Amino acid sequence: MTDMTAALRRWFGRLSATAGLLFVLVALLVAPAGPASAHAVLVSSSPIASAVVPNAPAEVVLTFSESVRKVPGKIRVLAPDGSRADRGEPDFDGGVVTIPVDPAGDRGTYLVSYRVISADSHPVSGAFTYSVGAPSPPPVDTGDDNRADAVVGAAVKVAKYVGYAGLLLLVGPALVLAALWPRRLSRRGPTRLAWTGLGLVVVSTLATLWLQVPYTAGGGVFDVTGEGFSGVLGSMFGAAHLVRLGLLAAAAFLLRPLLAGPVGGTDVVILGILGGAALLTWPLAGHPAASPAPAVSVVVDAVHLGSMAVWLGGLVMLAVFLLRRADERELGAILPIWSRWAALAVSALLLAGVVQALIEVATPSALVGTTYGRLLLGKIGLFVLVIVVAAYSRALVRRRTAAGRPALVRRAIWAELAITAVVLGVTATLVQTTPARTAAADTAGSASGYFSTTLSSSLGSLQVEVDPAERGNNSVHFYAYTPENRPQPVVEWRATAALPSAGIEPIEVPLLPLTDNHVTGEINLPASGEWQLRVTVRTSDIDQATVTATVPVR
């Protein structure tokens, strides 16, 4: 009867594993394919930013560099009096968003604010103005904040870190128990560690799904609506996480007998296939699925993640259990095998990392000129340090002194784990950072022509920024400070731009308040030359100051 029960359990476990495989295959086949790049940017609009049109348009069209998805209620067009000018829901067609607006709108300046989701599941937001007939003071958007809460951003990174930690705590015990564990030693400790790892991956997956709603839509941790959650579950991001949960549930049936004792080769193979499929869900929900070479990026990222889990998970098993419990004869047999496995995992990790860097960074300047590139350089430096420590451990194994002096290897392994804990933190930040290729492309046009200066006045100082300080559309930012260099609240801002040498009279710059001491605006500068940017700030009914900056425009 016991044999029949065990056979039924094995049959049910294999059936569940097969169902899990079918589930992931079907999900990957029916899920919509992701576009071929990440972090969409607004490339054009109709009307164009800062334009003055003779008649009110019937629609506002936003064109992004890549396909985007809707965030409910986060695209607005405000009339000069602050009322809503948009009518009905915007239409999304790939990277083109069409917003119907009231064609009988009043004359004056309109504000368009948007928040959408790019192909790699990250939010993209912004705002610009256009005017009908003639410019007027721009309206202020008093709707919900279009930026994600700082707590949510930090929580997303923590959740991803927990998922990575859980993955290595799951893979390490499963691998060592299946191939290297001495029969005489108790499996209780590694088994608990494996179930803890599985639980952490599940908790991380559920938390990431929950946090994705306020992360993309804005708001706090508990600002989650049914509509927002349905939108997340219906996306590629949500599908990948649901598939991961299904695969973990299927793998749990085969994991239980493996943790209890030796199992057949078929179960190990099926468990390995399930694990490989689950690894693919991480890149499918992030940057790799939206890279210029998505198929390559997804596979390479899965290899990178799997190699990390094998290497670090095995190190945890050695440090916590084997080097403490195994005798010298057992360690003499285990350590050479593990050393070869670790060397293979590190080689795969390095190769995958190089391919990832080539795809996500693209140029040497992006490596040092972007946040993503600098984080990657930091990760590389830490990884080199880990390799040095690992080489020391491998030398001990080769000299056959490790089995007789396990304390030396244990200290080296703990050093490796301490450094790689920091590496995992950097990795969790990297996956939430704009890829260097995208960040570099966004700033390439503005890096050389960016203008910034600080002007003094009777009220304090005014910081002026013009980007990219070239012919065409430019963004301006003004920051007011007191004589003590503290933020200076401003009641009213006015700014004009003129090019006397070309006979261009002062052009009013529509300004949008961002904080009480910071405003931004968009202006089209039609010619090159020494533009005169005149800014007036009023801090009270009687306190007012005007400053002028000469901006060289190419």
HUJO-V820782 format. One record per helix or strand of 3 or more residues. SS is the DSSP state (H for helix, E for strand). FROM is the first residue (numbers start at 1). TO is the last residue. Records with the same first field share a line. If there is no record, write none. Layout:
SS->FROM-TO / FROM-TO
//
This chain:
H->2-30 / 150-179 / 188-217 / 226-233 / 236-260 / 265-284 / 287-290 / 294-325 / 328-361 / 364-369 / 371-398 / 406-430 / 436-447 / 500-502
E->42-46 / 59-64 / 76-78 / 91-93 / 96-101 / 108-117 / 123-132 / 451-457 / 460-467 / 472-481 / 492-499 / 504-508 / 511-515 / 518-525 / 529-538 / 544-553
//
